[in-house]
Amino acid sequence: MRKKRIVIALGHEALGTTLPDQKVAAKKTAKAVADLIEAGYQVVISHSNGPQVGMIHTAMSEFCKQHPEYTATPMSVCSAMSQGYIGYDLQNEIRTELLNRGIYKTVSTILTQVCVDPYDEAFYHPGKVIGRVMTKEEAEAEEKKGNHVVEEGGGFRRIVAAPKPMDIVEIDAVRALSDADQVVIACGGGGIPVLVQANKLKGASAVIEKDLAAGKLAELLEADMFVILTGEDKVCLNYNTAKEKPLDTMTVAQARSYMEEGQFEEGTILPKIQAAVDFIGDSAVKTVVITRIDKSKEAMEGITGTVIRK
């Protein structure tokens, strides 16, 4: 009997912010992932990288300031770096946790490139803030390079586009490993955004919303279930108000209606709901579960979490 394939999207809570935080968080995350593998699911993992890629971008920018002979590091390269070191911590902690339970599986991180449309509207209206706070002079220098900046945090910061994911370059490799019942980590941080130019791939100065990329990964893998792990037990209407209402279930139609009402905050829960709706589409069998990382096992058993279906 074929195992159910699930794609897990790990949020910030699963990784922490600093290097020491990430080490501790990865151990806890590994236990949650191992619970699902032990329950018989075939698992593919995606993850966020917000603080990590920001740290890398800032560090490389500062390095260039100190050493002008080195060129600046493109956003696509910073994304690749974050995939590598986050994947390194995750795959080792998951491997250790599985071996401690007597489960022998290879855990692999795939450096993943995600194709975006060069004519995506996001490129004309960049809005994703990244990197360190700059002085006015530094911001003007960035603008002369063709980059966009915004005034924030007592200074200026760079902003980049957040285009939608169109395709995943390494999807066949992810599928092959998953079909072999191995654990795969892919599309970290939304993947490395690339533009297709004939037979070449060119890194784009952009970031991809990680939940949308994880949803695209689940779609292309024809996953049975998409599991989004966040900092809350359930999705709530009227979040953080006196009228807050946790949701046990939600249909795709209801999700679309709530999005139109403005129930979900941009940059936090809204991309997760959009990714869920996109993944399910018109399918009567696909399911999305949204819950807190330490409640993942209970959510899969129907005890907690928000379940979204057609």
Residue frames as qw, qx, qy, qz and C-alpha x, y, z in Angstrom:
[[0.000, 0.888, 0.461, 0.000, 0.00, 0.00, 0.00],
 [0.404, 0.534, -0.025, 0.742, 1.36, 3.41, -0.97],
 [0.352, -0.432, -0.455, 0.694, 2.28, 5.68, 1.89],
 [0.094, 0.940, 0.327, 0.028, 0.56, 9.04, 2.12],
 [0.552, 0.204, -0.018, 0.808, 2.93, 11.76, 0.96],
 [0.188, -0.923, -0.309, 0.131, 2.90, 15.00, 2.93],
 [0.442, 0.485, -0.100, 0.748, 4.77, 18.25, 2.40],
 [0.472, -0.708, -0.381, 0.360, 5.57, 20.08, 5.64],
 [0.258, 0.734, -0.017, 0.628, 6.12, 23.86, 5.63],
 [0.598, -0.423, -0.414, 0.541, 8.17, 24.89, 8.66],
 [0.011, 0.942, 0.144, 0.303, 7.79, 28.44, 9.92],
 [0.141, 0.740, -0.414, 0.511, 10.08, 30.70, 11.93],
 [0.678, -0.549, 0.324, -0.366, 9.25, 28.93, 15.20],
 [0.997, 0.034, 0.045, 0.053, 10.82, 25.74, 13.82],
 [0.745, 0.412, -0.117, 0.512, 14.19, 27.38, 13.22],
 [0.488, -0.675, -0.151, 0.533, 14.74, 30.28, 15.59],
 [0.248, 0.968, -0.008, -0.043, 16.70, 33.39, 14.66],
 [0.064, -0.813, 0.576, 0.048, 20.36, 33.08, 15.66],
 [0.543, 0.355, -0.760, -0.048, 22.74, 30.18, 15.02],
 [0.015, -0.116, 0.878, -0.465, 22.47, 28.89, 18.63],
 [0.586, 0.181, 0.326, -0.720, 18.66, 29.33, 18.50],
 [0.705, 0.353, -0.418, -0.452, 18.54, 27.33, 15.29],
 [0.301, 0.265, -0.904, 0.147, 20.48, 24.43, 16.83],
 [0.239, 0.067, 0.758, -0.603, 18.00, 24.19, 19.71],
 [0.619, 0.333, 0.111, -0.703, 14.94, 24.70, 17.50],
 [0.551, 0.366, -0.661, -0.354, 16.11, 22.09, 14.97],
 [0.063, 0.098, -0.956, 0.269, 16.20, 19.43, 17.71],
 [0.414, 0.285, 0.580, -0.642, 12.57, 20.13, 18.61],
 [0.590, 0.463, -0.231, -0.619, 11.57, 20.26, 14.96],
 [0.308, 0.314, -0.884, -0.156, 13.27, 16.92, 14.33],
 [0.190, 0.095, 0.891, -0.401, 11.06, 15.28, 16.97],
 [0.540, 0.449, 0.279, -0.655, 7.89, 16.62, 15.32],
 [0.531, 0.497, -0.519, -0.449, 9.02, 15.45, 11.88],
 [0.134, 0.230, -0.962, 0.061, 10.09, 12.05, 13.22],
 [0.435, 0.188, 0.678, -0.562, 6.65, 11.59, 14.81],
 [0.663, 0.502, 0.000, -0.555, 5.05, 11.88, 11.38],
 [0.428, 0.469, -0.747, -0.198, 7.59, 9.59, 9.73],
 [0.099, -0.119, 0.938, -0.311, 7.09, 7.06, 12.52],
 [0.558, 0.319, 0.479, -0.598, 3.33, 7.29, 11.90],
 [0.628, 0.240, 0.706, 0.222, 3.97, 6.04, 8.35],
 [0.386, 0.885, 0.138, -0.220, 3.95, 9.21, 6.28],
 [0.699, 0.240, 0.207, 0.641, 6.31, 9.90, 3.38],
 [0.209, -0.881, -0.193, 0.379, 7.72, 13.32, 4.25],
 [0.509, 0.440, 0.124, 0.729, 9.09, 16.23, 2.21],
 [0.359, -0.719, -0.323, 0.500, 10.07, 19.36, 4.14],
 [0.322, 0.649, 0.106, 0.681, 10.24, 23.03, 3.23],
 [0.489, -0.557, -0.393, 0.544, 11.18, 25.85, 5.58],
 [0.054, 0.993, 0.100, 0.027, 11.38, 29.59, 6.13],
 [0.739, 0.048, -0.073, 0.667, 14.64, 31.57, 6.07],
 [0.016, 0.941, 0.194, 0.277, 13.69, 35.17, 6.89],
 [0.435, -0.868, 0.216, 0.098, 16.12, 35.96, 9.73],
 [0.789, -0.213, 0.419, 0.396, 18.80, 33.71, 8.26],
 [0.578, 0.511, 0.345, 0.534, 18.91, 35.18, 4.76],
 [0.058, -0.973, -0.059, -0.214, 18.75, 38.68, 6.26],
 [0.630, -0.685, 0.288, 0.226, 21.76, 37.87, 8.44],
 [0.743, 0.066, 0.434, 0.505, 23.68, 36.53, 5.44],
 [0.361, 0.780, 0.282, 0.426, 22.81, 39.54, 3.27],
 [0.272, -0.957, 0.074, -0.070, 23.87, 41.94, 6.04],
 [0.728, -0.483, 0.361, 0.326, 27.11, 40.06, 6.70],
 [0.681, 0.268, 0.422, 0.535, 28.06, 39.97, 3.02],
 [0.169, 0.911, 0.187, 0.327, 27.23, 43.66, 2.60],
 [0.442, -0.871, 0.201, 0.072, 29.42, 44.56, 5.56],
 [0.788, -0.179, 0.406, 0.428, 32.20, 42.37, 4.16],
 [0.536, 0.591, 0.332, 0.503, 32.09, 44.27, 0.86],
 [0.106, -0.981, -0.021, -0.162, 32.27, 47.58, 2.73],
 [0.594, -0.695, 0.358, 0.192, 35.45, 46.42, 4.47],
 [0.520, -0.204, 0.674, 0.484, 36.91, 44.78, 1.34],
 [0.452, 0.655, 0.007, -0.606, 35.96, 46.82, -1.76],
 [0.118, 0.424, -0.788, -0.430, 37.90, 44.45, -4.00],
 [0.169, 0.202, 0.965, -0.023, 35.12, 41.86, -3.51],
 [0.274, -0.244, -0.464, -0.806, 31.86, 42.19, -5.43],
 [0.534, -0.138, 0.372, -0.746, 28.49, 42.36, -3.67],
 [0.141, 0.041, 0.989, -0.004, 26.67, 39.07, -3.10],
 [0.398, -0.172, -0.466, -0.772, 23.42, 38.73, -5.13],
 [0.644, -0.200, 0.334, -0.659, 20.18, 37.88, -3.33],
 [0.912, 0.142, -0.286, -0.256, 20.00, 34.54, -5.17],
 [0.560, 0.328, -0.665, 0.369, 23.38, 33.53, -3.73],
 [0.229, -0.315, 0.559, -0.732, 22.32, 34.61, -0.23],
 [0.833, -0.053, 0.047, -0.549, 19.21, 32.41, -0.62],
 [0.833, 0.244, -0.495, 0.025, 21.41, 29.48, -1.67],
 [0.231, 0.378, -0.682, 0.581, 23.64, 29.99, 1.37],
 [0.505, -0.234, 0.414, -0.720, 20.63, 30.00, 3.71],
 [0.912, 0.067, -0.206, -0.349, 19.25, 26.80, 2.17],
 [0.662, 0.339, -0.624, 0.241, 22.59, 25.11, 2.73],
 [0.134, 0.284, -0.703, 0.639, 23.16, 25.92, 6.36],
 [0.637, -0.137, 0.283, -0.704, 19.54, 25.55, 7.47],
 [0.894, 0.158, -0.322, -0.267, 19.31, 22.23, 5.61],
 [0.465, 0.375, -0.717, 0.360, 22.56, 21.11, 7.22],
 [0.222, -0.228, 0.644, -0.696, 21.17, 21.58, 10.74],
 [0.765, 0.031, 0.119, -0.632, 17.76, 20.11, 9.93],
 [0.834, 0.245, -0.461, -0.177, 18.95, 17.01, 8.09],
 [0.356, 0.317, -0.775, 0.414, 21.45, 16.12, 10.81],
 [0.345, -0.146, 0.577, -0.726, 18.96, 16.57, 13.66],
 [0.830, 0.116, -0.038, -0.544, 16.23, 14.62, 11.81],
 [0.695, 0.321, -0.643, 0.020, 18.71, 11.84, 10.99],
 [0.098, 0.277, -0.774, 0.561, 19.78, 11.62, 14.65],
 [0.563, -0.050, 0.390, -0.727, 16.19, 11.56, 15.91],
 [0.854, 0.205, -0.266, -0.397, 15.23, 8.83, 13.43],
 [0.562, 0.315, -0.736, 0.208, 18.24, 6.68, 14.33],
 [0.159, -0.234, 0.680, -0.676, 17.40, 7.08, 18.03],
 [0.726, 0.087, 0.285, -0.620, 14.01, 5.55, 17.19],
 [0.570, -0.075, 0.804, 0.152, 15.51, 2.73, 15.14],
 [0.616, 0.716, 0.297, -0.139, 14.41, 4.22, 11.81],
 [0.509, -0.307, 0.473, 0.650, 17.01, 4.10, 9.05],
 [0.476, 0.786, 0.379, 0.109, 16.38, 6.65, 6.32],
 [0.476, 0.082, 0.124, 0.867, 18.60, 9.00, 4.36],
 [0.018, 0.888, 0.342, -0.307, 17.78, 12.67, 4.93],
 [0.539, 0.146, 0.322, 0.765, 18.88, 14.96, 2.09],
 [0.084, 0.774, 0.164, -0.606, 18.81, 18.69, 1.42],
 [0.563, 0.427, 0.492, 0.508, 18.37, 19.71, -2.21],
 [0.109, -0.400, 0.061, 0.908, 19.54, 23.16, -3.26],
 [0.334, 0.572, 0.746, 0.075, 16.34, 24.21, -5.00],
 [0.042, -0.136, 0.236, 0.961, 15.76, 26.81, -7.70],
 [0.288, 0.607, 0.695, -0.257, 12.26, 28.14, -8.30],
 [0.258, 0.275, 0.479, 0.793, 11.30, 29.74, -11.62],
 [0.094, 0.657, 0.422, -0.617, 9.51, 33.08, -11.56],
 [0.453, 0.717, 0.448, 0.282, 7.90, 35.12, -14.33],
 [0.419, -0.037, 0.010, 0.907, 10.07, 38.12, -15.35],
 [0.142, -0.394, -0.306, -0.855, 6.84, 40.01, -16.04],
 [0.403, -0.535, -0.708, 0.225, 5.34, 39.27, -12.62],
 [0.112, -0.879, -0.205, -0.417, 3.66, 42.41, -11.30],
 [0.693, -0.669, -0.083, 0.256, 5.79, 42.14, -8.14],
 [0.662, 0.020, 0.137, 0.737, 8.89, 43.24, -10.06],
 [0.115, 0.607, 0.233, 0.751, 7.19, 46.57, -10.78],
 [0.452, -0.722, 0.029, -0.524, 6.14, 47.02, -7.14],
 [0.589, 0.111, -0.697, 0.393, 8.86, 45.56, -4.86],
 [0.473, -0.676, 0.014, -0.564, 7.85, 45.47, -1.21],
 [0.908, -0.306, -0.247, 0.144, 9.86, 42.83, 0.66],
 [0.125, -0.912, 0.344, -0.185, 12.27, 44.52, 3.10],
 [0.948, -0.025, -0.167, 0.269, 15.67, 42.86, 3.49],
 [0.632, 0.344, -0.225, 0.657, 19.13, 43.50, 4.90],
 [0.442, -0.334, -0.391, 0.735, 20.67, 46.03, 7.24],
 [0.028, 0.939, 0.283, -0.193, 19.70, 49.63, 7.99],
 [0.615, 0.261, 0.168, 0.725, 21.63, 52.01, 5.71],
 [0.130, -0.534, -0.114, 0.828, 22.51, 55.68, 5.83],
 [0.481, 0.766, 0.187, -0.383, 21.03, 58.09, 3.30],
 [0.143, 0.713, -0.577, -0.372, 24.30, 58.09, 1.34],
 [0.262, -0.154, 0.947, 0.106, 24.40, 54.27, 1.23],
 [0.503, 0.509, 0.647, -0.264, 20.76, 54.17, 0.16],
 [0.390, 0.805, -0.118, -0.432, 21.45, 56.61, -2.67],
 [0.018, -0.518, 0.805, 0.289, 24.35, 54.42, -3.79],
 [0.409, 0.154, 0.897, -0.061, 22.01, 51.41, -3.86],
 [0.496, 0.700, 0.366, -0.361, 19.50, 53.31, -5.97],
 [0.218, 0.748, -0.456, -0.430, 22.24, 54.24, -8.44],
 [0.174, -0.234, 0.941, 0.174, 22.83, 50.49, -8.87],
 [0.469, -0.093, -0.602, -0.639, 19.16, 50.11, -9.82],
 [0.314, -0.266, -0.872, 0.265, 18.05, 48.71, -6.45],
 [0.341, -0.678, -0.310, -0.573, 15.03, 49.93, -4.49],
 [0.300, -0.009, -0.657, 0.691, 15.13, 51.27, -0.93],
 [0.381, -0.722, -0.438, -0.376, 12.59, 52.37, 1.66],
 [0.042, -0.542, 0.447, -0.711, 12.92, 54.56, 4.76],
 [0.830, -0.397, -0.330, -0.210, 12.65, 52.37, 7.86],
 [0.842, -0.368, -0.234, 0.318, 14.15, 51.84, 11.32],
 [0.328, -0.855, 0.095, 0.390, 15.79, 55.24, 11.58],
 [0.215, -0.470, 0.609, 0.602, 17.48, 54.82, 8.21],
 [0.660, 0.423, -0.286, -0.551, 16.94, 53.10, 4.90],
 [0.590, -0.157, 0.792, 0.026, 16.64, 49.44, 3.92],
 [0.154, 0.209, -0.733, -0.628, 16.59, 47.66, 0.60],
 [0.698, 0.231, 0.466, -0.491, 13.33, 46.25, -0.78],
 [0.002, -0.210, 0.852, 0.480, 12.99, 43.51, -3.38],
 [0.647, 0.014, -0.339, -0.682, 10.18, 41.88, -5.33],
 [0.433, -0.102, 0.847, -0.290, 8.26, 38.82, -4.10],
 [0.523, 0.216, -0.512, -0.647, 7.07, 37.12, -7.33],
 [0.880, -0.075, 0.255, -0.393, 4.89, 33.99, -7.40],
 [0.372, -0.339, 0.836, 0.217, 6.55, 30.59, -7.89],
 [0.670, 0.408, -0.249, -0.568, 5.89, 29.13, -11.35],
 [0.934, 0.169, -0.314, -0.024, 7.95, 25.93, -11.44],
 [0.609, -0.672, 0.420, 0.040, 10.65, 24.07, -9.49],
 [0.424, 0.663, -0.589, -0.183, 13.81, 23.22, -11.41],
 [0.094, 0.355, -0.917, 0.157, 14.88, 20.25, -9.27],
 [0.739, -0.105, 0.213, -0.630, 11.40, 18.74, -8.85],
 [0.871, 0.204, -0.420, -0.153, 12.39, 15.45, -10.56],
 [0.394, 0.329, -0.723, 0.462, 15.23, 14.96, -8.07],
 [0.375, -0.219, 0.504, -0.747, 12.92, 15.68, -5.13],
 [0.851, 0.048, -0.055, -0.520, 10.33, 13.24, -6.52],
 [0.738, 0.289, -0.608, 0.050, 12.91, 10.50, -7.09],
 [0.157, 0.273, -0.742, 0.592, 14.18, 10.68, -3.51],
 [0.542, -0.095, 0.361, -0.753, 10.67, 10.84, -2.10],
 [0.859, 0.149, -0.300, -0.386, 9.59, 7.87, -4.23],
 [0.616, 0.245, -0.698, 0.270, 12.52, 5.98, -2.68],
 [0.654, -0.658, -0.370, -0.051, 10.98, 6.77, 0.75],
 [0.540, 0.001, -0.278, 0.794, 13.81, 9.08, 1.72],
 [0.153, -0.845, -0.363, 0.362, 13.29, 12.30, 3.68],
 [0.478, 0.409, 0.243, 0.738, 13.84, 15.39, 1.53],
 [0.148, -0.741, -0.232, 0.612, 14.37, 19.04, 2.47],
 [0.397, 0.312, 0.500, 0.703, 13.67, 21.32, -0.51],
 [0.010, 0.740, 0.368, 0.563, 12.53, 24.82, -1.53],
 [0.489, -0.484, -0.411, 0.597, 14.02, 26.31, 1.63],
 [0.121, -0.494, -0.085, 0.857, 13.11, 29.96, 2.11],
 [0.540, 0.681, 0.179, -0.461, 10.87, 29.84, -0.93],
 [0.832, 0.289, 0.321, 0.349, 13.68, 28.52, -3.10],
 [0.326, -0.386, 0.272, 0.819, 16.31, 30.42, -5.08],
 [0.503, 0.732, 0.301, -0.348, 14.34, 32.64, -7.49],
 [0.383, -0.235, 0.609, 0.654, 15.56, 32.24, -11.07],
 [0.539, 0.625, -0.003, -0.565, 14.59, 33.48, -14.52],
 [0.772, 0.136, 0.569, 0.248, 14.70, 31.05, -17.44],
 [0.249, 0.799, -0.272, -0.474, 16.75, 32.45, -20.34],
 [0.661, 0.439, -0.569, -0.219, 16.96, 29.86, -23.14],
 [0.844, -0.057, -0.519, 0.123, 19.06, 27.05, -21.60],
 [0.338, 0.224, -0.512, 0.757, 20.36, 29.21, -18.77],
 [0.433, -0.747, -0.505, 0.027, 18.98, 30.09, -15.35],
 [0.250, 0.468, -0.202, 0.823, 19.66, 33.60, -14.05],
 [0.310, -0.405, -0.669, 0.541, 19.27, 34.43, -10.38],
 [0.068, -0.751, -0.369, -0.544, 16.57, 37.05, -9.77],
 [0.119, 0.187, -0.446, 0.867, 16.89, 39.91, -7.30],
 [0.620, -0.346, -0.217, -0.669, 13.84, 38.77, -5.39],
 [0.165, -0.128, 0.900, -0.382, 12.51, 36.52, -2.64],
 [0.490, -0.215, -0.672, -0.512, 9.64, 34.07, -2.95],
 [0.609, -0.399, 0.278, -0.627, 7.01, 33.75, -0.25],
 [0.003, -0.313, 0.946, -0.080, 8.01, 30.45, 1.35],
 [0.536, 0.197, 0.695, -0.437, 4.46, 29.20, 1.94],
 [0.675, 0.586, -0.043, -0.446, 3.56, 29.68, -1.73],
 [0.338, 0.556, -0.748, -0.133, 6.73, 27.83, -2.78],
 [0.248, -0.136, 0.918, -0.277, 5.95, 25.01, -0.34],
 [0.650, 0.384, 0.432, -0.493, 2.44, 24.81, -1.76],
 [0.591, 0.625, -0.377, -0.343, 3.84, 24.63, -5.30],
 [0.058, 0.412, -0.907, 0.065, 6.17, 21.84, -4.11],
 [0.465, 0.106, 0.784, -0.397, 3.19, 19.93, -2.69],
 [0.670, 0.545, 0.096, -0.495, 1.24, 20.47, -5.92],
 [0.487, 0.612, -0.576, -0.237, 4.02, 19.26, -8.24],
 [0.012, -0.284, 0.943, -0.171, 4.72, 16.23, -6.04],
 [0.623, -0.254, -0.527, -0.519, 0.99, 15.40, -6.04],
 [0.061, 0.133, -0.789, 0.596, 1.10, 15.24, -2.26],
 [0.326, -0.511, -0.786, -0.125, -1.91, 13.91, -0.39],
 [0.392, -0.843, -0.344, 0.130, -1.58, 16.51, 2.31],
 [0.343, 0.578, -0.167, 0.721, 0.06, 19.89, 2.88],
 [0.600, -0.633, -0.410, 0.264, 0.95, 20.57, 6.53],
 [0.207, 0.708, -0.110, 0.667, 1.72, 24.17, 7.51],
 [0.639, -0.451, -0.469, 0.409, 3.35, 24.52, 10.93],
 [0.047, 0.752, 0.027, 0.657, 3.05, 27.94, 12.57],
 [0.139, 0.209, -0.612, 0.750, 3.07, 29.55, 16.00],
 [0.538, -0.096, 0.239, -0.802, -0.66, 29.03, 16.66],
 [0.447, 0.056, 0.874, -0.180, -2.82, 25.98, 17.39],
 [0.409, 0.570, 0.705, 0.107, -5.46, 26.98, 14.84],
 [0.131, 0.311, 0.316, 0.886, -6.34, 29.61, 12.27],
 [0.046, -0.551, -0.620, 0.557, -8.51, 32.29, 13.85],
 [0.105, 0.722, 0.415, 0.543, -11.05, 34.79, 12.62],
 [0.250, -0.906, -0.023, -0.342, -10.81, 38.26, 14.18],
 [0.803, 0.004, -0.375, 0.464, -7.34, 37.32, 15.38],
 [0.417, -0.034, -0.368, 0.830, -6.06, 39.00, 18.54],
 [0.288, -0.348, -0.053, -0.891, -9.38, 40.70, 19.29],
 [0.436, -0.078, 0.636, -0.632, -12.18, 40.10, 21.81],
 [0.814, 0.295, 0.096, -0.491, -14.11, 38.35, 19.02],
 [0.127, 0.496, -0.834, -0.203, -11.32, 35.90, 18.16],
 [0.889, 0.063, 0.230, -0.391, -12.74, 32.61, 16.86],
 [0.236, -0.405, 0.848, 0.248, -10.52, 29.54, 16.28],
 [0.755, 0.317, -0.223, -0.529, -11.50, 27.42, 13.29],
 [0.708, -0.191, 0.680, -0.014, -11.51, 23.62, 13.38],
 [0.563, 0.279, 0.674, 0.388, -12.34, 23.33, 9.68],
 [0.203, 0.669, -0.067, -0.712, -12.62, 25.57, 6.66],
 [0.742, 0.462, 0.462, 0.152, -13.66, 24.98, 3.07],
 [0.468, 0.073, 0.318, 0.822, -11.81, 26.48, 0.12],
 [0.010, -0.706, -0.453, -0.544, -14.84, 28.66, -0.60],
 [0.475, -0.843, -0.235, 0.090, -14.87, 29.92, 2.99],
 [0.639, -0.348, 0.118, 0.676, -11.12, 30.57, 2.87],
 [0.311, 0.358, 0.383, 0.792, -11.53, 32.69, -0.26],
 [0.228, -0.818, -0.402, -0.343, -14.38, 34.60, 1.35],
 [0.598, -0.720, -0.123, 0.328, -12.38, 35.28, 4.51],
 [0.561, -0.082, 0.222, 0.793, -9.44, 36.51, 2.42],
 [0.109, 0.587, 0.416, 0.686, -11.73, 38.93, 0.58],
 [0.425, -0.842, -0.314, -0.111, -12.99, 40.19, 3.95],
 [0.210, 0.733, -0.412, 0.499, -9.41, 40.93, 4.99],
 [0.831, -0.531, -0.022, -0.162, -9.50, 38.44, 7.87],
 [0.909, -0.158, 0.052, 0.382, -5.89, 37.32, 7.39],
 [0.189, -0.894, 0.200, 0.353, -2.88, 39.53, 7.87],
 [0.698, 0.676, -0.221, 0.086, -0.51, 40.00, 4.94],
 [0.263, 0.668, -0.622, 0.311, 2.95, 38.56, 5.45],
 [0.331, -0.302, 0.788, -0.422, 1.81, 36.16, 8.21],
 [0.537, 0.170, 0.792, -0.235, -1.30, 33.99, 7.86],
 [0.589, 0.624, 0.026, -0.513, -2.54, 35.29, 4.47],
 [0.349, 0.544, -0.703, -0.295, 0.19, 33.56, 2.38],
 [0.196, -0.110, 0.959, -0.172, -0.51, 30.31, 4.23],
 [0.554, 0.434, 0.552, -0.447, -4.21, 30.43, 3.41],
 [0.515, 0.675, -0.263, -0.458, -3.47, 31.39, -0.20],
 [0.121, 0.434, -0.882, -0.134, -1.01, 28.49, -0.49],
 [0.378, 0.106, 0.869, -0.302, -3.63, 26.13, 0.96],
 [0.594, 0.580, 0.267, -0.490, -6.28, 27.27, -1.52],
 [0.404, 0.656, -0.523, -0.364, -3.87, 27.01, -4.46],
 [0.074, -0.298, 0.952, -0.009, -2.78, 23.50, -3.41],
 [0.454, 0.261, 0.785, -0.331, -6.30, 22.10, -3.00],
 [0.159, 0.127, -0.556, -0.806, -7.73, 23.75, -6.11],
 [0.708, -0.025, -0.211, -0.674, -10.69, 21.66, -7.31],
 [0.414, 0.145, -0.895, 0.083, -9.48, 18.44, -5.69],
 [0.722, -0.467, -0.151, -0.487, -11.93, 16.57, -3.51],
 [0.920, -0.200, -0.290, 0.173, -9.19, 14.51, -1.83],
 [0.483, 0.357, -0.335, 0.725, -6.37, 16.95, -1.00],
 [0.523, -0.781, -0.340, 0.043, -6.17, 18.27, 2.56],
 [0.295, 0.570, -0.332, 0.691, -4.31, 21.08, 4.30],
 [0.644, -0.621, -0.405, 0.187, -3.60, 21.11, 8.02],
 [0.194, 0.670, -0.234, 0.677, -2.44, 24.27, 9.81],
 [0.727, -0.654, -0.211, -0.014, -1.24, 24.08, 13.41],
 [0.239, -0.862, 0.439, -0.079, 1.61, 24.71, 15.83],
 [0.494, 0.491, -0.718, 0.000, 4.76, 22.66, 15.39],
 [0.064, -0.232, 0.879, -0.411, 4.53, 20.98, 18.79],
 [0.624, 0.196, 0.495, -0.572, 0.93, 20.00, 18.01],
 [0.400, 0.394, -0.614, -0.555, 1.61, 18.40, 14.62],
 [0.119, 0.009, -0.993, -0.001, 1.04, 14.82, 15.75],
 [0.223, 0.406, 0.698, -0.546, -2.24, 15.71, 17.48],
 [0.398, 0.510, -0.102, -0.756, -3.35, 17.69, 14.42],
 [0.329, 0.256, -0.806, -0.420, -2.76, 14.71, 12.13],
 [0.089, -0.202, -0.958, 0.182, -4.93, 12.66, 14.50],
 [0.207, -0.587, -0.535, -0.571, -7.72, 15.26, 14.26],
 [0.460, -0.545, -0.551, 0.434, -7.35, 16.47, 17.85],
 [0.119, -0.773, -0.091, 0.617, -6.33, 20.06, 17.10],
 [0.266, -0.164, 0.529, 0.789, -5.34, 22.34, 14.21],
 [0.510, 0.543, 0.114, -0.657, -7.37, 23.77, 11.34],
 [0.495, 0.090, 0.798, 0.333, -8.23, 21.43, 8.47],
 [0.369, 0.546, -0.129, -0.741, -8.97, 22.89, 5.03],
 [0.420, 0.152, 0.855, 0.262, -10.73, 20.86, 2.32],
 [0.085, -0.169, -0.541, -0.819, -12.79, 21.54, -0.78]]
